[in-house]
Amino acid sequence: MRERKRQEVQKTLDTIETRLTNAERYLAQDVNIEGKSFLHFDDWQGKSGHPLWMRNVMIPAWMRQRARKERALETIANKAKDKKLTRLKRNGAT
């Protein structure tokens, strides 16, 4: 179960990295492609949208989400480590 959670979090992290990379490439082009939606709700992929919106809203939001997911991975690893140590102590191994 814990391995499945770790894989899901890792998959989400990979998606976030892809979207951040797309956004950085888009901003490097220094163009403004018309977005499909009025309020940029479809622009979270990092492929279109107003450059200021991407720089000030989208990229910071994805970076915060990436930090949360990295902390979640650390928590999963720490719980696994603690559980393993507890099991070893209960079985008498030191």
TIRO-2110 file (N, C-alpha, C; in Angstrom, 1 decimal):
// TIRO-2110
0.8, -1.2, 0.0, N, 1, A
0.0, 0.0, 0.0, CA, 1, A
0.9, 1.3, 0.0, C, 1, A
1.9, 1.3, 0.8, N, 2, A
2.8, 2.4, 0.9, CA, 2, A
3.5, 2.6, -0.4, C, 2, A
3.9, 1.5, -1.0, N, 3, A
4.6, 1.6, -2.3, CA, 3, A
3.7, 2.2, -3.4, C, 3, A
2.4, 1.9, -3.3, N, 4, A
1.5, 2.5, -4.3, CA, 4, A
1.3, 4.0, -4.1, C, 4, A
1.3, 4.4, -2.8, N, 5, A
1.2, 5.8, -2.5, CA, 5, A
2.4, 6.5, -3.0, C, 5, A
3.6, 5.9, -2.8, N, 6, A
4.8, 6.5, -3.2, CA, 6, A
4.9, 6.7, -4.7, C, 6, A
4.4, 5.6, -5.4, N, 7, A
4.4, 5.7, -6.9, CA, 7, A
3.4, 6.8, -7.4, C, 7, A
2.3, 6.9, -6.8, N, 8, A
1.3, 7.9, -7.2, CA, 8, A
1.9, 9.3, -7.0, C, 8, A
2.5, 9.5, -5.8, N, 9, A
3.1, 10.8, -5.6, CA, 9, A
4.3, 11.1, -6.6, C, 9, A
5.0, 10.1, -6.9, N, 10, A
6.1, 10.3, -7.8, CA, 10, A
5.6, 10.6, -9.2, C, 10, A
4.5, 9.9, -9.6, N, 11, A
3.9, 10.2, -10.9, CA, 11, A
3.4, 11.7, -10.9, C, 11, A
2.8, 12.1, -9.9, N, 12, A
2.4, 13.5, -9.8, CA, 12, A
3.5, 14.5, -9.9, C, 12, A
4.6, 14.2, -9.2, N, 13, A
5.8, 15.0, -9.3, CA, 13, A
6.4, 15.1, -10.7, C, 13, A
6.3, 14.0, -11.4, N, 14, A
6.8, 13.9, -12.8, CA, 14, A
5.9, 14.9, -13.7, C, 14, A
4.6, 14.8, -13.4, N, 15, A
3.7, 15.7, -14.2, CA, 15, A
4.0, 17.1, -13.9, C, 15, A
4.2, 17.4, -12.6, N, 16, A
4.5, 18.8, -12.2, CA, 16, A
5.8, 19.3, -12.9, C, 16, A
6.8, 18.5, -12.9, N, 17, A
8.0, 18.8, -13.6, CA, 17, A
7.9, 19.1, -15.0, C, 17, A
7.0, 18.3, -15.7, N, 18, A
6.8, 18.4, -17.1, CA, 18, A
6.1, 19.8, -17.4, C, 18, A
5.1, 20.1, -16.5, N, 19, A
4.4, 21.4, -16.7, CA, 19, A
5.3, 22.6, -16.4, C, 19, A
6.1, 22.5, -15.4, N, 20, A
7.0, 23.6, -15.2, CA, 20, A
8.0, 23.8, -16.3, C, 20, A
8.5, 22.7, -16.9, N, 21, A
9.4, 22.7, -18.0, CA, 21, A
8.7, 23.4, -19.2, C, 21, A
7.5, 23.0, -19.5, N, 22, A
6.7, 23.6, -20.6, CA, 22, A
6.6, 25.1, -20.3, C, 22, A
6.3, 25.5, -19.1, N, 23, A
6.1, 26.9, -18.8, CA, 23, A
7.4, 27.7, -19.0, C, 23, A
8.5, 27.1, -18.6, N, 24, A
9.8, 27.8, -18.7, CA, 24, A
10.1, 27.9, -20.2, C, 24, A
9.9, 26.9, -21.0, N, 25, A
10.1, 27.0, -22.5, CA, 25, A
9.2, 28.1, -23.1, C, 25, A
8.0, 28.1, -22.7, N, 26, A
7.0, 29.1, -23.2, CA, 26, A
7.5, 30.5, -22.9, C, 26, A
7.9, 30.7, -21.6, N, 27, A
8.3, 32.0, -21.3, CA, 27, A
9.6, 32.4, -22.0, C, 27, A
10.4, 31.5, -22.3, N, 28, A
11.7, 31.8, -23.0, CA, 28, A
11.4, 32.2, -24.4, C, 28, A
10.3, 31.8, -25.0, N, 29, A
9.9, 32.2, -26.4, CA, 29, A
9.6, 33.7, -26.4, C, 29, A
9.1, 34.2, -25.3, N, 30, A
8.7, 35.6, -25.1, CA, 30, A
7.6, 36.0, -26.1, C, 30, A
6.6, 35.2, -26.2, N, 31, A
5.5, 35.5, -27.1, CA, 31, A
4.2, 35.3, -26.2, C, 31, A
3.1, 35.8, -26.7, N, 32, A
1.8, 35.7, -26.1, CA, 32, A
0.8, 35.0, -27.0, C, 32, A
0.7, 33.7, -26.8, N, 33, A
-0.3, 32.9, -27.6, CA, 33, A
-1.6, 33.1, -26.9, C, 33, A
-2.6, 33.3, -27.7, N, 34, A
-4.0, 33.4, -27.2, CA, 34, A
-4.4, 32.1, -26.5, C, 34, A
-4.8, 32.2, -25.3, N, 35, A
-5.3, 31.0, -24.6, CA, 35, A
-6.7, 30.6, -25.0, C, 35, A
-7.0, 29.4, -24.8, N, 36, A
-8.3, 28.9, -25.2, CA, 36, A
-9.5, 29.4, -24.3, C, 36, A
-9.1, 29.7, -23.0, N, 37, A
-10.2, 30.1, -22.1, CA, 37, A
-10.0, 31.6, -21.7, C, 37, A
-11.0, 32.1, -21.2, N, 38, A
-11.0, 33.5, -20.8, CA, 38, A
-10.1, 33.7, -19.5, C, 38, A
-10.2, 32.9, -18.6, N, 39, A
-9.5, 33.1, -17.3, CA, 39, A
-8.3, 32.1, -17.2, C, 39, A
-7.8, 31.6, -18.2, N, 40, A
-6.6, 30.8, -18.2, CA, 40, A
-6.8, 29.4, -17.5, C, 40, A
-8.0, 28.9, -17.4, N, 41, A
-8.2, 27.7, -16.7, CA, 41, A
-7.6, 26.5, -17.4, C, 41, A
-7.5, 26.6, -18.7, N, 42, A
-6.9, 25.5, -19.5, CA, 42, A
-5.4, 25.7, -19.7, C, 42, A
-4.8, 26.7, -19.1, N, 43, A
-3.4, 27.0, -19.4, CA, 43, A
-2.5, 26.4, -18.3, C, 43, A
-3.0, 25.6, -17.5, N, 44, A
-2.2, 25.0, -16.4, CA, 44, A
-1.2, 23.9, -16.9, C, 44, A
-1.3, 23.6, -18.2, N, 45, A
-0.3, 22.7, -18.9, CA, 45, A
1.0, 23.4, -19.1, C, 45, A
1.0, 24.7, -19.2, N, 46, A
2.2, 25.5, -19.4, CA, 46, A
2.5, 25.7, -20.9, C, 46, A
1.5, 25.6, -21.7, N, 47, A
1.7, 25.7, -23.2, CA, 47, A
1.2, 26.9, -23.8, C, 47, A
0.3, 27.7, -23.1, N, 48, A
-0.2, 28.9, -23.6, CA, 48, A
-0.6, 29.8, -22.4, C, 48, A
-1.0, 31.0, -22.7, N, 49, A
-1.4, 31.9, -21.7, CA, 49, A
-0.6, 33.2, -21.7, C, 49, A
-1.1, 34.1, -20.9, N, 50, A
-0.3, 35.4, -20.8, CA, 50, A
0.9, 35.2, -20.0, C, 50, A
2.1, 35.7, -20.5, N, 51, A
3.3, 35.4, -19.8, CA, 51, A
3.4, 35.9, -18.3, C, 51, A
2.7, 37.0, -18.1, N, 52, A
2.7, 37.5, -16.7, CA, 52, A
1.9, 36.6, -15.8, C, 52, A
0.8, 36.1, -16.3, N, 53, A
0.0, 35.2, -15.5, CA, 53, A
0.8, 33.9, -15.2, C, 53, A
1.5, 33.5, -16.2, N, 54, A
2.3, 32.2, -16.0, CA, 54, A
3.4, 32.5, -14.9, C, 54, A
4.1, 33.6, -15.1, N, 55, A
5.2, 34.0, -14.2, CA, 55, A
4.7, 34.2, -12.8, C, 55, A
3.6, 34.9, -12.6, N, 56, A
3.1, 35.3, -11.3, CA, 56, A
2.2, 34.4, -10.6, C, 56, A
1.5, 33.6, -11.4, N, 57, A
0.4, 32.7, -10.8, CA, 57, A
0.7, 31.2, -11.0, C, 57, A
0.9, 30.8, -12.2, N, 58, A
1.0, 29.4, -12.5, CA, 58, A
2.3, 28.8, -12.0, C, 58, A
3.4, 29.3, -12.3, N, 59, A
4.7, 28.7, -11.9, CA, 59, A
4.8, 28.7, -10.4, C, 59, A
4.5, 29.8, -9.6, N, 60, A
4.6, 29.7, -8.2, CA, 60, A
3.6, 28.6, -7.6, C, 60, A
2.4, 28.5, -8.2, N, 61, A
1.5, 27.5, -7.7, CA, 61, A
2.0, 26.1, -7.9, C, 61, A
2.6, 25.8, -9.1, N, 62, A
3.1, 24.5, -9.3, CA, 62, A
4.4, 24.2, -8.4, C, 62, A
5.1, 25.3, -8.1, N, 63, A
6.3, 25.1, -7.3, CA, 63, A
5.9, 24.8, -5.8, C, 63, A
4.8, 25.4, -5.4, N, 64, A
4.3, 25.1, -4.0, CA, 64, A
3.8, 23.7, -4.0, C, 64, A
3.1, 23.3, -5.1, N, 65, A
2.5, 21.9, -5.1, CA, 65, A
3.7, 20.9, -5.2, C, 65, A
4.7, 21.2, -5.9, N, 66, A
5.9, 20.3, -6.0, CA, 66, A
6.5, 20.2, -4.6, C, 66, A
6.6, 21.3, -3.8, N, 67, A
7.2, 21.2, -2.5, CA, 67, A
6.3, 20.3, -1.6, C, 67, A
5.0, 20.5, -1.7, N, 68, A
4.1, 19.6, -0.9, CA, 68, A
4.3, 18.1, -1.2, C, 68, A
4.4, 17.8, -2.5, N, 69, A
4.6, 16.4, -2.9, CA, 69, A
5.9, 15.9, -2.5, C, 69, A
7.0, 16.7, -2.5, N, 70, A
8.3, 16.2, -2.0, CA, 70, A
8.2, 16.0, -0.5, C, 70, A
7.5, 16.8, 0.2, N, 71, A
7.4, 16.6, 1.7, CA, 71, A
6.6, 15.3, 1.9, C, 71, A
5.6, 15.0, 1.1, N, 72, A
4.8, 13.8, 1.2, CA, 72, A
5.7, 12.6, 1.0, C, 72, A
6.5, 12.7, 0.0, N, 73, A
7.5, 11.5, -0.3, CA, 73, A
8.4, 11.3, 1.0, C, 73, A
8.9, 12.4, 1.5, N, 74, A
9.7, 12.3, 2.7, CA, 74, A
8.9, 11.6, 3.9, C, 74, A
7.7, 12.1, 4.0, N, 75, A
6.8, 11.5, 5.1, CA, 75, A
6.6, 10.0, 4.9, C, 75, A
6.3, 9.6, 3.7, N, 76, A
6.1, 8.2, 3.4, CA, 76, A
7.4, 7.4, 3.7, C, 76, A
8.6, 7.9, 3.3, N, 77, A
9.8, 7.3, 3.6, CA, 77, A
10.1, 7.2, 5.1, C, 77, A
9.8, 8.3, 5.8, N, 78, A
10.0, 8.3, 7.3, CA, 78, A
9.1, 7.3, 8.0, C, 78, A
7.9, 7.2, 7.6, N, 79, A
7.0, 6.3, 8.2, CA, 79, A
7.4, 4.8, 7.9, C, 79, A
7.9, 4.6, 6.7, N, 80, A
8.4, 3.2, 6.4, CA, 80, A
9.6, 2.9, 7.3, C, 80, A
10.5, 3.8, 7.5, N, 81, A
11.6, 3.6, 8.3, CA, 81, A
11.2, 3.4, 9.8, C, 81, A
10.3, 4.2, 10.3, N, 82, A
9.9, 4.1, 11.6, CA, 82, A
9.2, 2.7, 11.9, C, 82, A
8.4, 2.3, 10.9, N, 83, A
7.7, 1.0, 11.0, CA, 83, A
8.7, -0.1, 11.0, C, 83, A
9.7, 0.0, 10.2, N, 84, A
10.7, -1.1, 10.1, CA, 84, A
11.5, -1.1, 11.5, C, 84, A
11.8, 0.0, 12.0, N, 85, A
12.6, 0.0, 13.3, CA, 85, A
11.7, -0.5, 14.4, C, 85, A
10.4, -0.2, 14.4, N, 86, A
9.5, -0.7, 15.4, CA, 86, A
9.4, -2.2, 15.3, C, 86, A
9.3, -2.7, 14.1, N, 87, A
9.2, -4.2, 13.9, CA, 87, A
10.4, -4.9, 14.4, C, 87, A
11.6, -4.3, 14.1, N, 88, A
12.9, -4.9, 14.6, CA, 88, A
13.0, -4.9, 16.1, C, 88, A
12.5, -3.8, 16.8, N, 89, A
12.6, -3.7, 18.2, CA, 89, A
11.6, -4.8, 18.8, C, 89, A
10.5, -4.9, 18.3, N, 90, A
9.5, -5.9, 18.8, CA, 90, A
10.0, -7.3, 18.7, C, 90, A
10.7, -7.6, 17.6, N, 91, A
11.2, -8.9, 17.4, CA, 91, A
12.5, -9.3, 18.2, C, 91, A
13.0, -8.3, 18.9, N, 92, A
14.2, -8.5, 19.7, CA, 92, A
15.5, -8.2, 19.1, C, 92, A
15.5, -7.8, 17.8, N, 93, A
16.8, -7.5, 17.1, CA, 93, A
17.2, -6.1, 17.5, C, 93, A
18.5, -5.8, 17.7, N, 94, A
18.9, -4.5, 18.1, CA, 94, A
19.6, -3.8, 17.0, C, 94, A
END
